[in-house]
Amino acid sequence: MVEAALNIARRRRPLALAWPLLLAAGLALSAWQWREAMESPGAQSGHSHLHDDTGKPARLYAWNAANAARITLSTPMATSTLTRAGQGWTATSGDAASNFDADDFLSLFSQARSDRVLVPHPGELYGLNPPALRIAIDDARGAALARMDVGALTPDGLGRYVQLPDERELRIIPDYQTRAPMAAMIQVNPNAGGATSTATLSLVKPGLRKDK
């Protein structure tokens, strides 16, 4: 009888040793799946979410407003360039709208963030062909600080489709980040209203609204 008990104990010992290994493997798998869910683009939305160490959407640019010395705003019909002069700004080409505050715009735009990246659907223009507005910002040496093509509003009316140089994907940023230069260029060039107004409409088919 004692021998039978010993045999049972011997058979159970490998199982007892296996349980910690199975538990460790399960925890490792769960951690890997969680990491993949956090880092991979959403399977349904087509967007990836990019955040900094604080959990906020990552900044698009690494420069500060004080670094900017020239702002160029272009629509399909007109171009306006503003150059920093002392404590203010001077329009060196085109006409700058009187209510466009370059410093306020730069303070906001230099902190621009986007937490959504969209792979464009074939045949959809997103207001970017041509873009409703092109923004170019340079420093005092003429080096590019920012280049951005601004397109249509998203279907919810809260964001805009934009594209950065050398990126195939589109980004969605809050509409307020480009509202001031859009309004300035409409005032400067009323004839561009037709081209610019297309950017106030969603050019994405209803069936694609899941990409918001």
N, C-alpha and C positions, 0 to 999 in steps of 0.2 A: 504493500500500500504506500509505503514511504517512497519506493522507487517510482510509482505511478505519479505521485505528487511532484517529484523532482522532474520527471519528463514533461509534465504540464508546465512547470515553471520555466524549463528550458525553451519550450515552444513559445511562451509568451514574452520572453526576454527580447527577441528581435523586434517584436511588435512595439514593445515599450521604447526601444531605442529609435524606432522609425518615426514615432509620433512627433518628437521635437524637430526632426528633419523636415517632415511634411509641413509642420506649422511654419517653420522658417521659410520654406519655399513658397507657401501661400502668402506670407507677408511680403516677400520680395516681389511676387507677381502683382499683388495689389498696389505696391508702391510704383512699379513700372507703369501699370495701367493708369494710375493717377497722373503721373508725369506726362505720359503721352496725351492724355486728355487736356492737360493744361497747356502743352506746347504745340500741339498739332492744330491745323486749321479745322474749324467746325465742319463736320461732314454734311450738315444740312444747309448752312448759310453760305458756304464758299468764302468766308472771311477768316482771317487769322487775327488774333488779338495780341497786340504787342504792348508790353507794359514795362515800366522801369522798376527799380528795386523797391519803390514805395507802393507799388500796385497801381500807380496812375498810368494812363496811356503815355508811351514814350514820346519825347520831343522829336520833331522832325529835324530841327536844326540845332547846332551847337554854338551859334553866335548870339551876341546880345545886341539890343537896339542901338547902342552907342557905336557899334562897329559899322553901321550902315552909312554910306555917304551918297548913294544914288538910288533912286526908285524909278523904275520904268514900268508903266502900265500900258498895255496894248489890247485893243479890241480889233476885230476884223476891219474896222473903219478908221481907227485913229490910234495915235500913240502919244503919251505924255510922259515927260521925264522931269523929275525933281531932284535937285542937287543940294546937299547940305551947305549952307552958307552961314558961318558963325553960329548963332544960336537958333537960326531958322532954316527955312527951305526956300529955294528959288526954282521956278519953272524954267528950265533951259530949253525945252522943246515942247510944242503942243501947248495946250491951255490946261492949267490945273484948276479944278473946281475950288471955289473960295472956301468951302466948308470942309475940305479934305484936310484932316489933321495928320500929317505924316508921322509925327512923333507918337501919337496915340496908336496909329496903325502899326508902326514898328514894334511898339511895346507889346502889342497883342500878337502880331504875326511871328515875332521871334520866339514866342512861346508855343507856337502852333503844335497841336498834338493830334494824332490819329490812332485809334485803336482798332480800325477795321481796314482790311485789305481785301480787295475784290478782284477775282479773275474775270476779266470782261467776257461777256457772252458774244459769240460771233454775230455780226450784223447789228449790234447795238452801238450807238455813237456816244451816249452819255453826255451829250453837249460838248464833246471835246474834238470834234472834227468839222470845222475848226473850233478851238476853244473860245468860249465867250470872253475870257479875259486871260492875259498872260501877265504874270508878275515876275519881274527881275529885280533883284537887289544886289548891289555891289558895294565893296568897301572903298576906301579912299585911294587905293592902288589900282582899282578897276577889277579886282578879283571877285568872282561870283560868290555871293553868300547864299543866294536862294534863287531858284527857278521853279515856277509852278504854273501849270495850265489848269484853269478853273472851268468846270463844265456845269452841267445841269444840277438842279436840286434833286435830292433823293425823293422817293415817293411820299415820305412822311413830312417833307418840307423843312426838316431840321438840319440836314447835312447837304454837302455838295460833293460831287464826284470831282476829284482832282488827280493830276498825274505829275510825277516828278521825273526829271531826266534819268534816262537809263533804267527806268522801271517799267516792266511790261504790265504789271498789275496796276490797278487803280486804287486810290485811297479815298476814304470818306472822312471829311473833316466837318466840324460844326459850321453852319452857314455864316454865323456871326464873324468868323475869322476872316472872311473875304468880303463882307457886306459893304464896308466903307469904300474900298477902291472900286467895287462894282457900281455903287451909287455915284461916285465921282465921275467915272467915265461915261455914264449915261447922261449926266448933266453937261459934261464937256462936249459930248458929241451926240446930240439928239438924234441924228440920222442913224446912229448905231443902235437905236432902240430896238429895231426889228431883230438885229443879230443878237443883242444882249438879252432881249426879252425871252429868247428861247431858253436861256439858262434858268428862267423862273419856272419852267415846266419840267416835269419828270419825263425823260425820254425812255424810261424803262417800261416795258410791257407789264401789265398787271400780273401776268403769270410768273414774272421774275421778282416779285416783291419779297419773296422769301429771302432775298439777299440783303435785306436791310440789317 
